[in-house]
Each structure stands twice: as C-alpha cells, then as structure tokens.
Amino acid sequence: MNSPAQPLSIDEDRYSRLRLMPWWDQQKLKRAKVMVVGAGALGNEILKNLALLGVGSILIVDCDNVETSNLSRSVLFKPSDEGRPKAQAAAEAVRAINPDCAAFSLAADVASGVGLGAFRWADVVIGGLDNGRARMAVNAACWKVNRPWVDGATEGFQGVGRVFAPPDGVCYECTLGEKDVKLLDVRNSCGFLAREAMRRGRTPTTPTTSAVIAGIQVQEAIKLLHRPDLCALVGKGFFFDGNTYDCFVIDYARKDDCLSHETFERIVETDLQSETATPGDVLDAARDHIAGEVALDLPGDMITMLYCPDCDKRERFFRLLDSVDEDEARCPACGRVRVPDVVSECGPDSEFAAIPLRKLGFGILDIIAARCADGVIGIEITGDREALFGA
C-alpha cells in the first residue's frame, strides 16, 4: 500500500511569503532605518505596515499626546494610552507587533525639536503629517542631508501619496502654488502663534482612507529601500478619491529657483552633545576642517531680546524663535505678546556663543552649517545619538 503523499518541504518563517517576490531582500529591510514623522491616523497605518514587513529600525516623531478621538482612527493606540505621548505609545505597539523591530520615539515638534542628524540617520523618511508648516520642515531637512521622503495626506475619503528624492528631483515646495506659499508665509509670520495654530487644526479623516494612502506610502518606501528605480512616484503624486474611486497620477515640475534645494556637500561628525556643547564649541570644531573666518548659519531666527511696547520694557532672551511657546513670549506684567529682536547667524563674539545648544532651542542630533569664504560644511552634534537611540 502506498503511503500518503507528503507535502513539499519549504522553509516557513515570519517573512517566507514576502521572500516569494523575486527582488525582495528581507535582510536589507532588517538593516533599514526609517523615520516616521507623525503618529496620528496616517502614521499609525504606516507604522503598522513597517512592523509587519520587518523593517529593522524605526524612529517615530510626534509632539502630541493620545486623545480619545484618536481611538477611532489609530490601530496602535488603546484607551489606556490616553494622555501619553503618541510617539512613545506607538513605539511600544510596534515592538509588540514585531519584536524584530527596534522602535525609537521622539516626542518633539519636527519643525523645532528634531535635528538634521536624525534625518541623516534614516534611509527613508515617511510623513504622516497634517499641516504645511511641518511638511516644509521635513522637506528642507531631507534636502539638506540628501534623504528621500514619502509624503501622504488625507481628508475625508480622499488622499494623496507622493515621493520626493533629493538633490535633483522635485521637492514639496516645488508643488506649492502661489496661493499656498502666501498662506504658509502668513502663518509663519505669526512667529510664536504659528505652532499653536497648527496644533489646534483638525482634519476630518477615516481609518479606511488612511489605510489606503499609508499602503501606497510604505509600498513606495520599500521600493526605495530595495531599488530606487522600482519607485513609481518619484516626483509624482497619486491621488485617490474614495467617493468615486477615481485614481490618477500627476507629474510635478521642478522649480530650479526653489529655496528648499540646498544640500550639504560635506558633513563632519563630532562627539559634541547638545546638553553641554555651545555654538562656540561648534565654531571650534569647524575650524579644524575649514580655514578663515567662520560663522554659523542658524537653523532659524535667534531671539536676542523681547520688547513690550505697552510697558516699554526689554528682556534679554536667547532662544530660537520656533522653539518658543506663545506663553513664554508674553509680557509678565501686561500679558501682551512681545516683539522679538532676532539674528540669523552666530560668530565667536555673539552674546549667546557660550550658551548650550539645548538651552538655545536646537533640536537633538542637529547639524549646524558653518560658513567661511570658501563654502559651507555641516557640523553634526553626533554625541546626541546615544540619547536618542540608546547605547
């Protein structure tokens, strides 16, 4: 009597079905580093997909806490997470889905608390953002350190996914019309009020639309990590309408005079830490690599004085403008938002040259531009890596 036929023996593990794709390289994904900015509805779906696919290292950036309304749109959050930082709760959930993933969290505003070195750490950046100010910050950062990023946006049953690849491709700012740019300029001109206004913004969305757009984003990111030539949306936008199920792809045109097209040609790593290092220390580090008179191009306007016209009082105050909350800017006597005096560069004789970078509002693991007559190099505050990623 013949024995029953035995099934073919194949190696079965967590990723065996993924490996059936001819170009798939699971080890490449295990070594990959992905930064996800935004851990709301869209970010949750992005992170879930990255965890299922076994991406080895994920940095999650978000400045908000979990709210009750997040629970209907965010698969990673539980009722017990309410009030906790979204980045931290999401990182724990990613590790629970797949212990192969090292998930790191950073509870910070991407426009002020995240240094360029964090973007440089990543192979790909994925955005789950809900406002133009944050997208502009991510876009500029990715261009400066030459990292591709995948943008996504949803509203109701509609959404868009797109890929931007520096240094020669179309960037996010290139896609903005004149009206969009003016609106961003108006919002950013509010100074202290801009960040608070963005945080109060609310965008209607559904978990179903988020799932569609996040799926497109992660799919393009996986292609970028394997072979960039596979990526179909570089310099393009995929538009999805869940009302009619119309989908289409458009090509964006690069604007050669776009102000975001600035990339460091050289970045120098140091053992400096932002908790203790000062702009003066950064200047000293720069002098080891470039000759002549050196100055630092600051990542934004540095406040040097706050003035209250009503009280006619001035206060010496040293902090990057984007890192200052509205309450800090108010006059303690009358409550009016004070007028700042600002500078955009730092030299050895600057008043704040001896103040630690963190106290001045620099982001963790930042890269600071040092300029001389011959050009610009980036000085990375590499000593922050352990604080961000652990030993």
Secondary structure, DSSP 8 states (H G I E B T S, - for coil): -------------TTTTGGGSTT--HHHHHH-EEEEE--SHHHHHHHHHHHHHT-SEEEEE---B--GGGGGT-TT--GGGTTSBHHHHHHHHHHHH-TT-EEEEE-S-TTTTB-HHHHHH-SEEEE----HHHHHHHHHHHHHHT--EEEEEEEBTEEEEEEE-TTTS--TGGG--HHHHHHHHHHHHTTHHHHHHHHH----B-HHHHHHHHHHHHHHHHHHHH-GGG-S-BTEEEEEETTTTEEEEEE----TT-TT----S-EEE----TTT--HHHHHHHHHTTS-S--EEEEEEEEEEEEEETTTTEEEEEEEEGGG--HHHHB-TTT--B-EEEEEEEE-TT-TTTTS-TTTTT--BT-EEEEEETTEEEEEE-GGGHHHHH--
